[in-house]
Amino acid sequence: MLYHSTNNPAHQVDLKEAVLRSLPPDNGLYMPNTLPTLGEDFWKIWRDLSFQEIGYAVADAFFGEDVPEEALSEIVDGTLEFDAPVVTLAPGDHILELFHGPTLAFKDFGARFMARLMAWLTRAEDRELTVLVATSGDTGGAVASAFHHVEGTRVFILYPKGKVSGLQEKQLTTLGGNIHALEVDGTFDDCQRLVKSAFLDRELSERMNLTSANSINLSRLAPQSFYYIHSARQIEAKPVFVVPSGNFGNLTAGLLARQLGLSVEKFVAATNINDVVPAYLQSGTYTPRPSAATISNAMDVGAPSNFARMEAIFEKSWDAMRGKISGVSYTDDETRAAIREVKETLDYTIDPHGAVGWLAARQWREDHPGSETITLETAHPSKFLDVMNEELGPNPVEIPERLAILADRQKVAHPLTMDEAAFKDWLATQ
């Protein structure tokens, strides 16, 4: 299969180039020339398939032309070593728990698949692969875990100083080995801009064999489609997926699942006060702006990269996009109140990102009685202990051992400014 740039359909590359180079030279994003679909044979039996069987069918639809069956099966099996269960809180109110992986966040699905696919694509090479990733919280930890000790790779993770939770930061800064944390004196958008600047410097990108592990990389998104189909088969009605959103990779993955043939009533993009996409869905005007810090920090994105893919899927039609996606935003105060309410009334502990989604899901069901909402709970609440303690009292949630053991480890991070030239000069010396 060939892949083209969202900025220039004439620029086309193969799978290896799209995955390993990550970003086209024109600063677009790669998309398949033809969005795949799953045939009638799949949809006749999909509710009876295992998570792994669904994952393989989706992966084969996207990558089967380029990756042999045995290799693709190993990649999927290595990715899906944990479940994504649906928990029903009340009639019509469902939570999709995506935090059962090694770093307790939904990013584990995409990061593990991507690391394995990259390893297969570079299996015959002797060049070291340099992975660059910007994170607003969970992406960095998932990528660090997925690539830690992977031979022939080194990873540089850029994160905004003071804008990730303490345990999230420990996931980025304590592994050592081939994992290197870069603490940027700025926002996530600044981190994302620095990463893109390195890729757009073609000489630097080629010389250092750069690749990205952000959701600008298409191989991160396809495996996230697995759990949309997996969760939808667990309820009887056509679902409304409520997606806490920042860089919009997760929602884009849902759109890809819909393109594959999954029947979806609606997607609801739930954001914090960084509401660039909900504002677009209301007005038709897309106006990126600097991000603002919130307690749902992984969603603090003011210029979401994957909006370009969303536009491509809907052929830049505002009417078509808002016909399938609704957008809503909430403040920190509203998010805090939701955390308390969910615990008090439903006996469920929800993290700040899931709380934003739950608010949007409740509003949707009030406006559309009879709807079945599936809210994506994207991270384990123990990753946000400060907020959880403030709202629910001391020790409101048990910290899983794989996270708790990081608390006393020493942080190791290299400080960076927001200057693109300085970053590229530094990177070139590594």
N, C-alpha and C positions, 0 to 999 in steps of 0.2 A: 504494500500500500504506500502511496505517496502522501506527503503532508505539505500544506501550503501556509504561507503567512497570512494572517488576518489583514495585514496592510497591503499585501500584493499577492493575489492568487497565482500570478505567473511564477513566483518564487516557490519552487517545489523541491523537496528533498525526500530521502528514504527514511525508514524508521531509525536507523542508527544515528543519522545526522540530527533528526528531530529530537531524539532523546538525549544524546550526548552533548549537542551544542545548545539545546534548550531554547534559545532565543534567536529568531531570524535577524539578519543584519539591519533590517529596517525597523526594528523595535516593535514588531508585531508579535503575535503568538502563533504557534503551530496548531493547525487543525487538520484532521483527515480530509483528503479530497472528497471522500464520500463517507458520511456518517453511517456506521453499520447498524443493521437491525437484526433481531433474532426472529427466526421463522416460526410458522405456525406449530411445527413439531415441538419447539421449546415451550411455547405458551400453553400447549395442551397439557403439559406435565409439570409445569414450573412449581406448582404448590407442593409437589411430592419430592422435589429435589433437595439435596443437602446444600449447605452453605458452600461447600467446596465445589459441588457440581454446578451450582449457579455461577460461582467465580470462574470456573474453567470455561463455561459457555460464553460469558462476557469477554474474558480475556482472549478467547479464540476469535470472537467477532472482531475485536480491535487489532490483534497482533498475530492471528493464526497464519496469515500469508507469509510472515517473516520469521516466526519462531516455531521450531518443530514441536509436535504434540507432546513428546516426552519432556522436553525442556520446559514448555509452558505449564505442564501439569506440576512439575517440581516447583516452579516459581509460585504458582497459586497455593499449593499445599504448604509451602514454607511461609507464605503470607498469612494464611488463615489458620493459625494454630490456636486461636481463641475465638469466642463467639461474640455476636452482637445481638443480645436478647432484647425482646420487646416486653416492657413492663406496663401493665394497665393500671393506672391510678384510679380511674373512675370510668363509667360508660362513655365511650368516645374519646377518652383522654389517655393516649398512649405515649410512652417514652421509649425511644430507641437508645439503649446504652452502648456507647461506642468507646468506652474507657477500659475495656478488659484486656488490652494489650500491654506490652512491657513498659511503656511510658505513660499509661493511663490516659490516653487521648486518642481521638479519632485519626490523628495523623499517622498512627502506627500502620494502618492499612496501606495507605499510599506509599509511605517511606519504605516499608519492608518489600513491597512489590517492586518499587523502583530500584532499590539496591540490588535485588536479585536479577532484574532485567538488565541493568547496566553491567553486572558481572558477566552475564551471558554474552552481551554484545561486545565486550572487550576481552573475551576469553583467550583470544589468540594474540593479544597485544602485549608488549613489554613496556609501554609507557604508563607512567603513573597518572591516575585520573584525579583532578583537583575539583572537589565539590564545593560550590559556594551556595549559601542559603541565608536568607533573611528571615528572622522570626519575630513575632509579636508575643510569643509564649510557647505554644506546644509544638510547632513545627520543628524547632531546633532540637528539642529533646528526642523526638521521634527519629529524626534524621541521624542524630548522634548515635542512638541505640542501634539503628539499622546498619550503619556503616562502621561501627566500632570494631577495630581489628580486621576489617575486610582488606585482604591483601591487595596492594596496588592502588589504594585510594588514600586520600587525605581530605579532611573536611574543615572548612572555615565557616563558622556560624556567626553572623552579625546580629546583635540584638540591642535594643534601645536601653541605655543606662537608666536604671531606676524605674523601668516600666514593665517589668515582668515580676511575677511573684517569687518569693525567696526559694521555694523548692523547685519551681521551674528553672530558675537561674542555676541551681545546683545541678540539674540534669544536663545543662549545657557546658558547665565549667569545671566539672570534676572527673570526667572520664580519662582525659589525657590520651596518650598514645597518638593515634592519627587524627584526633578530634581537637580542634583549636577554636576557642571562643574569642570573639572580638566585640568589645563593649563600646557601642557608638554613642557619643554625646549628642543624641537627637531622638527622633521618633522612628517607628517602624517604617514609615514612608521614606525616611532618609536611608535606612538600611536597605530597603528595596531598591532605591535609586542607585546606591553605591554598587550593589550586585549587578544591576542592569548596565551600569557604565563599564564594568569590567567585560561583560559579554559583548558589548557594542564596540569595544576596542579589539578588532579582529586579530591584530598581531599578538596582543597579550593573550587573548583567548586561545588561539592556536598554539602558541609557545607553551602555555601552562596546561594545555589540555583541559580547559574549564568545562564544567557542566553544572547545572543548577538542580537543587532539590526542592525548590519552591513549587507552588502550584502553577507557575508559568510552564513547568515541565508537564507535558501531556501524560506521561507515564504515571504521574501522581494521581491523576483524575480518574482514569478508567477503572482502577480497582476500587475506588470509592463508590462506583456504581453498584458494586456487588451488594452492599448492605441495603441499598434502597429496594432492590428486588427481594432480597432475603427478608426484610421486615414487612414489605407489603403482603407477602404470602401468609403472614401470621395473623392477618385480620381479614374479615370477609368483605368489607366495603371498599370502594375506591378511596384511597387515602388522600388526605391533605398533608403534605410534608411541610413542617415548620422548621426552618433552618436558621439557627443563629449564625450570622454572616459578618465577615470582615473583608477578606480578600476575595470572597465569593467562589473559591474553588469547590467547596462542598456543595453549594447549590448548583454549580455548573455540572458536577458529577451527577446530580439528580436529573438535570435536563438531558444528560447523555443516556441515563437509564430510561427516561421517557422516550427518547429517540429509538432506543433498542426495542421498544414496544410496550413498556410498562404503562398501564392505565393509571393516570394520576388526576385527581380532581383539581388540585391547585398546589402551587408552591407558595409559601409565605416566607419572605425574606425578613427576618427579625434582626434588627440592629440596635446598638446603643445610640448615643447622640451623634455618632459618626454615620449619618443617615444619607449619604450621597445617593445610593441606589433607590431607597424608598422615595426620596425627593424627586428623582428622575421619573419613577413610575407615576408620581402624582402630576408632574408638570411637563414631562417630555424634554426637559433640559438637564443635561449631564454636566455637573459642575464640581469637579474634584477640588478638595481643599485640604489644608493641613489637618492632621488627625488630632483629636483631643483625648486625654487620658481618662479612663474609666475603670471601674472595678471588674468589668468584663474585658480585660486587656487584650486578649487574643483577637478581639473584634475592633481594635483601635486602628482603623485603616481609613485614610481619607482619599486614596486614589487606588481603588481595587483593580488589580491587574486583570482578573478574569472577566471584567465587564466587556472586554473586547471579544471574548469567546461567546458571551451571552448575546451580544449584538450579532455575531456571525450566525449563531443558531437561529435567531429570529429574523435574519436578513435585514438587520437595522430597522426593523419595524417596531415603533413604540407601541402601537396598538396591539400587535401580536404578542409582545413581551408582557405587557400589563394584562393581557387576556389570560395568561398562564401564571403570572407571578404577581402576588400582592406584596406590598412593602409596608412595614410599620417599625417605629423606633420607640425606645423607652429610656428614661433617665436612670441614674444610679439609685435615686430614692425609690423609684418604682421597682427596680430590680431587687433591692434589699427587702422591700415589703413582700415581694413574691417569694423570696427564699424562706421568710418566716411563715407565710401563708401555706406554702406547699408542705412544710414540715408540720405545722399545727393541724391542718385540716386533712391531709392525705398521708401523713406519716412517711414522707419521702424526703430525703436530703438531696437537694439539687444545687448544682454549682451556679455561679453568676451568669454564665453564658446560657446554660439550660434554662435559667429563670427568665431571661429575656425571651427565649423561645416559648416557654410555658405561658407567659403573659399574652403573647401573640396568638397562641393556640386557643386560649380561653376566649379571647376577643372574637376569633374566627367562629368558634362554635356558638357563641352568643348571637352573632350576626347570621349564621347559617345552621340552624338547628338540624340535628341529625347527621352532621358531618363527623367523620372519624379522623382525628388529627394524630399524626405521629411527630412528636417533637424530638429532634436530635439532641441528645445529651452528650456533648462533645468531649467533656473532660471530667475526671473524678473530682469531687468537691474537695478532697484533701489537698489538692494542688493550690487551693486558695484559702489557706487556714486563717489568715488575718480577717478576711471578710466573713467566713463561716463562724469564727469565734465571736465576732462583733454581733452577728445577727442571732445566733443560736446558743450562745453561752459557751463556757469552756468545754473543750474536747467533744465537739458535736459529731465528729466523724473519725473513724479509725483510719490511721495512715497505713496503707499497704506497705509491707516490709520493703519491697523494691524501691519505694520512694523514701521511706523512713531512714534507710541506711545512708542516704546522701546528706542528711542534715549536718553531720559533723565533719564532712569532708571539706578540704580547703578549696576555695574558689581560685581558679587560675584563668585570667582573661587579659587580653591585650587591649589597652584603651585606644580609641580612634576618634578623630573629628569627623565632621560631615563632608569634608572636602574630597571631591572625586579624584582629583589629580594626586593628592597625597595618598589616598587609599591605593590607587593603582601602582604608584611608585613603591609603596610598602609591599604590596602583594608580589610585585615583580622580583623582589629580593628573597622571597621565601622558597 
